[in-house]
């Protein structure tokens, strides 16, 4: 029986690349989106060549009732979730003086509380099966970057790091819980930002990276895939930084 992976926020960017890598490896995949239905459908069509089962579910993970409905749908179809990748995230770039309680809470509701709720609820099925992998997508912003314009995002990712370590202990020995902390990634969002800044953004930021370039989305996805594999079954509670060196 094929293993089943649920990836939140997986219609585009890093999440899309994660779905593609798992599908290549023969996993049945659940594509989650909140606003990007067309992209989710296009991704589902794209992975048909891998001859795996797929499912698209709309869910805003800041709403607990929607999480419950999504998990129920997945269990109804597949009967299990072997791997959960908590990838969905929001970011708010603004001056510190312009930030509000509402903007801060909105980021935490999706990035941190959404990750907590998804993990807690899916872990119940994994523990019942005595097997599972949870991989959280953090950020190197949570470790060595201190930027007031993205403070809500950075705080949420730092919280994910602590949550990862707590859950790694709480869910042991049945579930491995780890996180991947990327740096800059060459997503469509960042490509668009580069175009808006006349090509200066990627070049200037790459100068601060030891490897001299942004990561390709599939490079981050392959780290996630490794953590979900049997080769990583003795890795637990780790934050794997994948930022090319900064």
Residue frames as qw, qx, qy, qz and C-alpha x, y, z in Angstrom:
[[0.000, 0.888, 0.460, 0.000, 0.00, 0.00, 0.00],
 [0.376, 0.550, -0.037, 0.745, 1.31, 3.44, -0.92],
 [0.316, -0.392, -0.463, 0.729, 2.11, 5.78, 1.94],
 [0.043, 0.840, 0.462, 0.280, -0.04, 8.88, 2.25],
 [0.394, -0.149, -0.177, 0.889, 1.31, 12.42, 2.67],
 [0.003, 0.896, 0.440, 0.057, -0.68, 15.55, 3.50],
 [0.452, 0.000, -0.006, 0.892, 1.06, 18.84, 2.70],
 [0.025, 0.841, 0.432, -0.325, -0.61, 22.07, 3.82],
 [0.109, 0.874, -0.135, -0.455, -0.34, 25.07, 1.53],
 [0.575, -0.221, 0.686, 0.388, 0.79, 22.87, -1.33],
 [0.606, 0.698, 0.380, -0.027, -0.68, 24.39, -4.49],
 [0.466, 0.829, -0.127, 0.283, 2.43, 26.47, -5.18],
 [0.110, -0.836, 0.468, -0.264, 5.96, 27.34, -4.07],
 [0.036, -0.422, 0.881, -0.210, 7.81, 24.98, -1.74],
 [0.643, 0.060, 0.607, -0.463, 4.60, 23.07, -0.99],
 [0.788, 0.514, -0.092, -0.326, 4.09, 22.29, -4.66],
 [0.386, 0.597, -0.703, 0.039, 7.66, 21.03, -4.98],
 [0.330, -0.267, 0.823, -0.378, 7.14, 18.82, -1.92],
 [0.797, 0.267, 0.339, -0.423, 4.03, 17.26, -3.47],
 [0.686, 0.608, -0.354, -0.186, 5.95, 16.59, -6.69],
 [0.138, 0.534, -0.815, 0.177, 8.87, 14.91, -4.91],
 [0.501, -0.090, 0.754, -0.415, 6.61, 12.66, -2.83],
 [0.809, 0.414, 0.131, -0.396, 4.54, 11.73, -5.88],
 [0.493, 0.623, -0.600, -0.090, 7.73, 10.75, -7.72],
 [0.020, -0.353, 0.888, -0.295, 8.50, 8.40, -4.83],
 [0.380, -0.197, -0.868, -0.253, 5.10, 6.73, -5.08],
 [0.030, 0.254, 0.657, -0.709, 3.27, 8.43, -2.21],
 [0.023, -0.708, -0.639, -0.300, -0.42, 9.13, -2.48],
 [0.263, 0.012, -0.174, 0.949, -0.71, 12.89, -1.95],
 [0.048, -0.813, -0.568, 0.115, -3.17, 15.37, -0.49],
 [0.293, 0.303, 0.114, 0.900, -2.90, 18.84, -1.99],
 [0.179, -0.731, -0.546, 0.368, -4.21, 21.49, 0.37],
 [0.220, 0.319, 0.170, 0.906, -5.02, 25.04, -0.68],
 [0.004, 0.554, 0.548, -0.627, -6.97, 27.98, 0.67],
 [0.286, 0.723, 0.060, -0.626, -7.15, 30.47, -2.22],
 [0.147, 0.550, -0.633, -0.524, -5.36, 28.87, -5.19],
 [0.803, 0.172, 0.508, -0.260, -7.80, 26.30, -6.54],
 [0.714, 0.670, -0.144, -0.142, -6.67, 26.61, -10.17],
 [0.173, 0.686, -0.698, 0.110, -3.06, 26.00, -9.19],
 [0.547, -0.229, 0.752, -0.289, -4.06, 23.02, -7.07],
 [0.839, 0.389, 0.296, -0.237, -5.96, 21.51, -10.00],
 [0.540, 0.747, -0.385, -0.040, -3.02, 22.14, -12.33],
 [0.140, -0.564, 0.792, -0.189, -0.66, 20.41, -9.88],
 [0.735, 0.016, 0.615, -0.286, -2.98, 17.43, -9.58],
 [0.794, 0.588, 0.017, -0.153, -3.00, 17.14, -13.38],
 [0.263, 0.782, -0.564, 0.047, 0.79, 17.45, -13.49],
 [0.278, -0.443, 0.826, -0.210, 1.43, 14.54, -11.12],
 [0.892, 0.175, 0.138, -0.392, -0.87, 12.13, -12.95],
 [0.647, 0.555, -0.522, -0.028, 2.21, 10.79, -14.75],
 [0.021, -0.459, 0.810, -0.366, 3.45, 9.26, -11.48],
 [0.625, -0.169, -0.702, -0.296, 0.43, 6.93, -11.25],
 [0.178, -0.121, -0.746, 0.630, -0.38, 7.78, -7.65],
 [0.161, -0.742, -0.638, -0.132, -3.68, 8.70, -6.06],
 [0.197, 0.096, -0.177, 0.960, -4.21, 12.36, -5.23],
 [0.175, -0.744, -0.644, 0.041, -6.79, 14.46, -3.48],
 [0.148, 0.381, -0.032, 0.912, -7.39, 18.22, -3.33],
 [0.354, -0.667, -0.628, 0.186, -8.84, 19.74, -0.17],
 [0.037, 0.681, -0.006, 0.732, -9.65, 23.40, 0.47],
 [0.644, -0.599, -0.424, 0.216, -8.88, 24.31, 4.07],
 [0.038, 0.796, -0.244, 0.553, -7.93, 27.44, 5.96],
 [0.690, -0.110, -0.630, 0.338, -5.80, 26.01, 8.77],
 [0.007, 0.221, -0.394, 0.892, -6.49, 29.02, 10.97],
 [0.675, -0.186, 0.018, -0.713, -10.00, 27.56, 11.43],
 [0.297, -0.258, 0.894, -0.214, -10.14, 24.43, 13.56],
 [0.720, 0.302, 0.481, -0.398, -13.44, 23.22, 12.14],
 [0.654, 0.657, -0.275, -0.257, -12.00, 23.28, 8.62],
 [0.057, 0.527, -0.845, 0.072, -8.99, 21.26, 9.80],
 [0.535, -0.014, 0.770, -0.349, -11.35, 18.67, 11.29],
 [0.755, 0.512, 0.182, -0.367, -13.27, 18.45, 8.03],
 [0.453, 0.688, -0.545, -0.157, -10.10, 18.08, 5.95],
 [0.124, -0.386, 0.900, -0.163, -8.65, 15.33, 8.11],
 [0.656, 0.181, 0.615, -0.398, -12.00, 13.49, 8.11],
 [0.709, 0.615, -0.103, -0.328, -12.06, 13.62, 4.29],
 [0.283, 0.624, -0.728, -0.027, -8.53, 12.28, 4.03],
 [0.319, -0.205, 0.881, -0.284, -9.14, 9.45, 6.50],
 [0.735, 0.346, 0.373, -0.448, -12.39, 8.58, 4.73],
 [0.685, 0.639, -0.270, -0.222, -10.56, 8.21, 1.40],
 [0.488, 0.550, -0.658, 0.160, -7.20, 6.76, 2.43],
 [0.861, -0.398, -0.313, -0.049, -7.75, 5.46, 5.94],
 [0.751, -0.402, -0.061, 0.520, -4.41, 6.84, 7.14],
 [0.232, 0.945, -0.179, 0.146, -1.92, 9.71, 7.05],
 [0.900, -0.082, -0.123, 0.409, 1.69, 8.54, 7.14],
 [0.478, -0.031, -0.028, 0.877, 3.39, 11.90, 6.69],
 [0.005, 0.930, 0.361, -0.062, 2.24, 15.41, 7.57],
 [0.491, 0.115, 0.046, 0.862, 4.14, 18.39, 6.19],
 [0.090, -0.858, -0.394, 0.316, 3.12, 21.67, 7.84],
 [0.489, 0.129, 0.296, 0.810, 4.04, 24.10, 5.09],
 [0.026, 0.812, 0.445, 0.377, 1.19, 26.65, 4.93],
 [0.437, -0.429, -0.237, 0.755, 2.31, 30.10, 6.03],
 [0.178, 0.923, 0.268, 0.211, 1.57, 33.80, 5.72],
 [0.548, -0.142, -0.090, 0.819, 3.99, 36.71, 5.81],
 [0.041, 0.947, 0.316, 0.035, 3.44, 40.43, 6.33],
 [0.571, 0.068, -0.002, 0.818, 6.18, 42.79, 5.20],
 [0.079, -0.887, -0.259, -0.375, 5.55, 46.17, 6.76],
 [0.165, 0.543, -0.428, 0.704, 7.19, 48.76, 8.93],
 [0.326, -0.186, -0.813, 0.446, 7.13, 47.89, 12.63],
 [0.126, 0.167, 0.322, -0.923, 5.17, 51.04, 13.44],
 [0.525, 0.067, -0.349, -0.774, 2.42, 49.94, 11.04],
 [0.386, -0.065, -0.920, -0.023, 1.89, 46.50, 12.57],
 [0.554, -0.366, 0.085, -0.742, -1.24, 45.80, 14.61],
 [0.501, -0.182, 0.769, -0.353, -2.53, 43.19, 17.02],
 [0.821, 0.372, 0.244, -0.358, -4.77, 41.90, 14.24],
 [0.617, 0.651, -0.433, -0.092, -1.94, 41.52, 11.72],
 [0.051, -0.500, 0.828, -0.248, 0.26, 39.81, 14.30],
 [0.631, -0.016, 0.658, -0.410, -2.51, 37.43, 15.36],
 [0.799, 0.487, -0.043, -0.349, -3.39, 36.58, 11.75],
 [0.445, 0.593, -0.671, 0.027, 0.17, 35.37, 11.09],
 [0.197, -0.319, 0.848, -0.375, 0.33, 33.37, 14.32],
 [0.757, 0.140, 0.377, -0.516, -3.09, 31.80, 13.71],
 [0.841, 0.473, -0.196, -0.176, -1.94, 30.28, 10.41],
 [0.465, 0.609, -0.616, 0.182, 1.78, 29.71, 10.86],
 [0.019, 0.341, -0.809, 0.479, 2.01, 28.58, 14.48],
 [0.568, 0.010, 0.562, -0.601, -1.43, 27.68, 15.81],
 [0.810, 0.368, -0.186, -0.416, -2.38, 26.04, 12.51],
 [0.479, 0.432, -0.757, 0.102, 0.76, 23.91, 12.69],
 [0.215, -0.211, 0.779, -0.549, -0.05, 22.99, 16.30],
 [0.717, 0.152, 0.324, -0.598, -3.63, 21.99, 15.51],
 [0.759, 0.422, -0.414, -0.272, -2.73, 20.02, 12.39],
 [0.320, 0.402, -0.825, 0.236, -0.01, 18.12, 14.24],
 [0.361, -0.139, 0.696, -0.605, -2.10, 17.40, 17.33],
 [0.778, 0.226, 0.203, -0.550, -5.05, 16.06, 15.35],
 [0.745, 0.449, -0.467, -0.162, -3.09, 14.04, 12.78],
 [0.075, 0.465, -0.824, 0.314, -0.83, 12.61, 15.50],
 [0.676, -0.098, 0.506, -0.527, -3.82, 10.78, 17.00],
 [0.908, 0.348, -0.043, -0.230, -4.08, 8.62, 13.87],
 [0.491, 0.609, -0.599, 0.171, -0.33, 8.15, 13.63],
 [0.247, -0.417, 0.746, -0.456, -0.04, 7.05, 17.25],
 [0.840, 0.064, 0.327, -0.428, -2.92, 4.61, 16.71],
 [0.869, 0.462, -0.175, -0.023, -0.92, 3.17, 13.78],
 [0.744, -0.542, 0.229, 0.317, 2.31, 3.34, 15.83],
 [0.600, 0.056, 0.391, 0.696, 4.02, 5.10, 12.92],
 [0.238, 0.913, 0.323, 0.078, 4.28, 8.55, 11.39],
 [0.520, -0.020, 0.043, 0.853, 6.42, 11.48, 10.34],
 [0.041, 0.946, 0.310, -0.089, 5.68, 15.17, 10.91],
 [0.554, 0.043, 0.121, 0.823, 7.88, 17.72, 9.16],
 [0.010, -0.899, -0.310, 0.308, 7.38, 21.41, 9.88],
 [0.534, 0.527, 0.130, 0.648, 8.60, 24.12, 7.51],
 [0.392, -0.756, -0.175, 0.494, 10.38, 26.72, 9.60],
 [0.435, 0.856, 0.002, 0.279, 12.79, 29.40, 8.34],
 [0.650, 0.049, -0.276, 0.707, 16.32, 30.58, 8.97],
 [0.123, -0.639, -0.021, -0.759, 14.61, 33.84, 9.98],
 [0.750, -0.596, -0.175, -0.229, 13.77, 32.04, 13.21],
 [0.882, -0.229, -0.109, 0.398, 17.42, 31.44, 14.02],
 [0.559, -0.270, 0.081, 0.780, 19.75, 34.16, 12.81],
 [0.135, 0.436, 0.366, 0.811, 17.71, 36.92, 11.18],
 [0.149, -0.578, -0.552, 0.582, 16.30, 39.88, 13.10],
 [0.065, 0.212, 0.409, 0.885, 14.18, 42.04, 10.81],
 [0.218, 0.280, 0.502, -0.789, 11.43, 44.26, 12.19],
 [0.469, 0.228, -0.314, -0.794, 9.53, 44.20, 8.89],
 [0.682, -0.001, -0.664, -0.308, 8.85, 40.44, 9.17],
 [0.131, -0.359, 0.730, -0.566, 8.74, 40.09, 12.96],
 [0.785, -0.037, 0.269, -0.557, 5.36, 38.27, 13.08],
 [0.873, 0.341, -0.327, -0.118, 6.59, 35.67, 10.59],
 [0.379, 0.492, -0.689, 0.375, 9.93, 35.29, 12.36],
 [0.400, -0.297, 0.604, -0.622, 8.28, 34.87, 15.77],
 [0.889, 0.087, 0.076, -0.443, 5.87, 32.29, 14.35],
 [0.797, 0.390, -0.459, 0.054, 8.74, 30.27, 12.90],
 [0.077, 0.452, -0.720, 0.520, 10.72, 30.46, 16.15],
 [0.664, -0.153, 0.418, -0.601, 7.62, 29.10, 17.84],
 [0.912, 0.255, -0.214, -0.239, 7.52, 26.26, 15.32],
 [0.454, 0.479, -0.696, 0.285, 11.08, 25.33, 16.30],
 [0.256, -0.280, 0.702, -0.602, 10.10, 24.97, 19.95],
 [0.815, 0.085, 0.168, -0.548, 6.88, 23.18, 19.03],
 [0.753, 0.398, -0.515, -0.098, 8.89, 20.74, 16.92],
 [0.254, 0.367, -0.795, 0.411, 11.12, 19.79, 19.84],
 [0.486, -0.129, 0.542, -0.673, 8.21, 19.48, 22.26],
 [0.864, 0.203, -0.014, -0.461, 6.22, 17.27, 19.91],
 [0.578, 0.441, -0.686, 0.034, 9.28, 15.14, 19.11],
 [0.004, -0.223, 0.832, -0.507, 9.36, 14.19, 22.79],
 [0.575, 0.059, 0.395, -0.714, 5.60, 14.03, 23.31],
 [0.833, 0.315, -0.114, -0.439, 4.87, 11.80, 20.30],
 [0.286, 0.465, -0.837, 0.028, 7.85, 9.47, 20.71],
 [0.387, -0.380, 0.685, 0.487, 8.49, 6.64, 20.05],
 [0.585, 0.455, 0.671, 0.033, 5.88, 6.36, 17.31],
 [0.409, 0.876, 0.219, 0.131, 6.27, 9.66, 15.45],
 [0.572, -0.109, 0.068, 0.810, 9.40, 11.45, 14.27],
 [0.100, 0.951, 0.288, -0.041, 8.96, 15.23, 14.35],
 [0.557, -0.200, 0.175, 0.787, 11.51, 17.46, 12.65],
 [0.244, 0.898, 0.188, -0.313, 11.64, 20.85, 10.92],
 [0.633, 0.263, 0.279, 0.673, 13.35, 22.24, 7.85],
 [0.106, -0.849, -0.140, 0.497, 14.45, 25.87, 8.00],
 [0.632, 0.485, 0.310, 0.518, 15.06, 27.21, 4.47],
 [0.192, -0.456, 0.028, 0.869, 16.65, 30.51, 3.60],
 [0.402, 0.523, -0.154, -0.736, 15.85, 32.28, 0.35],
 [0.542, 0.179, 0.809, 0.142, 14.10, 30.04, -2.18],
 [0.050, 0.168, -0.485, -0.857, 13.55, 30.74, -5.86],
 [0.279, 0.504, 0.793, -0.199, 9.74, 30.64, -5.74],
 [0.226, 0.624, 0.514, 0.544, 7.42, 32.43, -8.15],
 [0.279, -0.919, -0.269, 0.078, 6.73, 34.97, -5.41],
 [0.495, -0.641, 0.210, 0.548, 10.41, 35.86, -5.12],
 [0.463, 0.188, 0.543, 0.675, 10.86, 35.89, -8.89],
 [0.054, 0.822, 0.468, 0.320, 8.01, 38.39, -9.14],
 [0.394, -0.874, -0.062, 0.278, 9.55, 40.52, -6.40],
 [0.571, -0.277, 0.381, 0.673, 12.84, 40.47, -8.28],
 [0.314, 0.500, 0.543, 0.597, 11.12, 41.72, -11.43],
 [0.161, -0.923, -0.338, -0.086, 9.44, 44.51, -9.47],
 [0.437, -0.817, 0.169, 0.336, 12.86, 45.58, -8.18],
 [0.491, 0.806, -0.297, -0.144, 14.46, 45.53, -11.64],
 [0.887, 0.246, -0.357, 0.158, 16.44, 42.39, -10.99],
 [0.105, 0.662, -0.520, 0.530, 18.31, 43.71, -7.96],
 [0.729, -0.471, 0.230, -0.440, 16.64, 41.68, -5.21],
 [0.998, -0.031, 0.006, 0.048, 17.91, 38.17, -5.98],
 [0.643, 0.528, -0.280, 0.478, 21.37, 39.39, -6.94],
 [0.091, -0.680, 0.394, -0.611, 21.87, 41.46, -3.79],
 [0.794, -0.415, 0.263, -0.357, 20.53, 38.78, -1.43],
 [0.968, 0.179, -0.130, 0.116, 22.59, 36.07, -3.14],
 [0.369, 0.666, -0.431, 0.484, 25.74, 37.95, -2.23],
 [0.416, -0.555, 0.488, -0.530, 25.02, 37.14, 1.44],
 [0.964, -0.065, 0.162, -0.203, 24.72, 33.39, 0.78],
 [0.461, -0.535, 0.650, 0.280, 27.89, 31.27, 0.85],
 [0.590, 0.195, 0.732, 0.279, 26.73, 29.24, -2.15],
 [0.071, -0.262, 0.311, 0.911, 25.92, 32.45, -4.02],
 [0.319, -0.160, -0.621, -0.698, 22.36, 31.62, -5.04],
 [0.653, -0.154, 0.262, -0.694, 18.81, 30.99, -3.87],
 [0.377, -0.034, 0.924, -0.057, 17.67, 27.40, -3.29],
 [0.399, -0.055, -0.638, -0.657, 15.50, 25.76, -5.91],
 [0.699, -0.270, 0.158, -0.643, 12.16, 24.65, -4.42],
 [0.935, 0.049, -0.332, -0.117, 12.93, 21.00, -5.17],
 [0.445, 0.372, -0.638, 0.506, 16.13, 21.22, -3.12],
 [0.351, -0.284, 0.497, -0.741, 14.10, 22.04, -0.03],
 [0.861, -0.013, -0.078, -0.502, 11.55, 19.37, -0.97],
 [0.766, 0.249, -0.583, 0.104, 14.26, 16.71, -1.13],
 [0.069, 0.313, -0.690, 0.649, 15.29, 17.48, 2.46],
 [0.644, -0.111, 0.270, -0.707, 11.66, 17.02, 3.52],
 [0.883, 0.171, -0.342, -0.274, 11.46, 13.77, 1.57],
 [0.485, 0.324, -0.730, 0.357, 14.60, 12.48, 3.30],
 [0.216, -0.238, 0.606, -0.727, 13.18, 13.26, 6.76],
 [0.789, 0.024, 0.101, -0.605, 10.04, 11.30, 5.82],
 [0.744, 0.323, -0.571, -0.127, 12.06, 8.30, 4.66],
 [0.925, -0.354, -0.133, 0.050, 13.18, 5.24, 6.60],
 [0.667, 0.324, -0.254, 0.621, 16.76, 6.49, 6.25],
 [0.007, -0.500, 0.256, -0.827, 15.89, 9.25, 8.73],
 [0.674, -0.501, -0.480, -0.253, 14.05, 7.14, 11.29],
 [0.661, -0.386, -0.390, 0.512, 16.59, 7.95, 14.02],
 [0.173, 0.199, -0.021, 0.964, 16.41, 11.71, 13.46],
 [0.302, -0.707, -0.634, -0.084, 13.97, 13.36, 15.85],
 [0.326, -0.861, -0.251, 0.298, 13.45, 16.87, 17.19],
 [0.526, -0.197, 0.254, 0.787, 15.93, 18.49, 14.81],
 [0.306, 0.877, 0.118, -0.352, 15.80, 21.80, 12.95],
 [0.707, 0.081, 0.433, 0.553, 17.58, 21.22, 9.63],
 [0.090, 0.807, -0.051, -0.582, 18.81, 24.54, 8.24],
 [0.640, 0.285, 0.550, 0.454, 18.91, 24.60, 4.44],
 [0.115, 0.946, 0.145, -0.266, 19.96, 28.12, 3.52],
 [0.705, 0.621, -0.055, 0.339, 23.15, 27.67, 1.51],
 [0.629, -0.199, -0.228, 0.716, 25.18, 29.13, 4.37],
 [0.011, 0.884, 0.204, 0.421, 24.62, 32.67, 5.64]]
